[in-house]
Amino acid sequence: MTSSVTIVRPTPNVVVAVRDLARLETTTYHVERVVDLRDKQSRLFGLIESEDAILLVAAARVSAGGDLGKLRNEDVVADPETGVARIVLPAAEVFHAALDNERTFVHSRSTDWLAKREMHLESKARQAAERTVREAALEAGILDRACDNAQRTVASFVRSLGYDDVRVTCAP
């Protein structure tokens, strides 16, 4: 009978950088992707082919919106006398795309008898998943949706300040 104990030794936390943000995060997509990654190997001068393979089910969160820190003075025109406001928001952008480690898992891992087990195959699969979930969210229209939501949110806020004629657009 064997047993194993994992010990995590506490070390001091170090804040490396702090950055102030002015982001309006308006859309979050939850994306799932299956990554089938194979490391093909040849042995004995190419006479024998073998492989190390992994099937990773990746779940990720991708968020997008507008960075209000990029607003310029000429992007906001408001006249309190007439109640007219025109605002051009910065173009929507993806703020964050990361795997959800609680929901991401290895479905299967197989190594042929003569194959060498690639230590970093799961890491490579996770990196590929992170790249592809961002692309999947872009293809699914996350930036258009983020822009639409930002327009509605900002227009509602400006109307609450007493402006009746409000037009909000997103920069291309």
Buried (B, 14 or more C-beta within 10 A) or exposed (E): EEEEEEEEEEEEEEEEEEEEEEBBBBBBBEBBBEBEBEBEBEEEEEEEEBBBBBBBBBBBBBBBBBBBEBBEEEBBEBEEEEBBBBBBBBBBBBBBBEBBEEEBEBEEBEBBEEBEEBEEBBEBBBBBBBEBBBEBBBEEEBBBBBBBBBBEBBBEBBBEEEBEEBEBEBBE
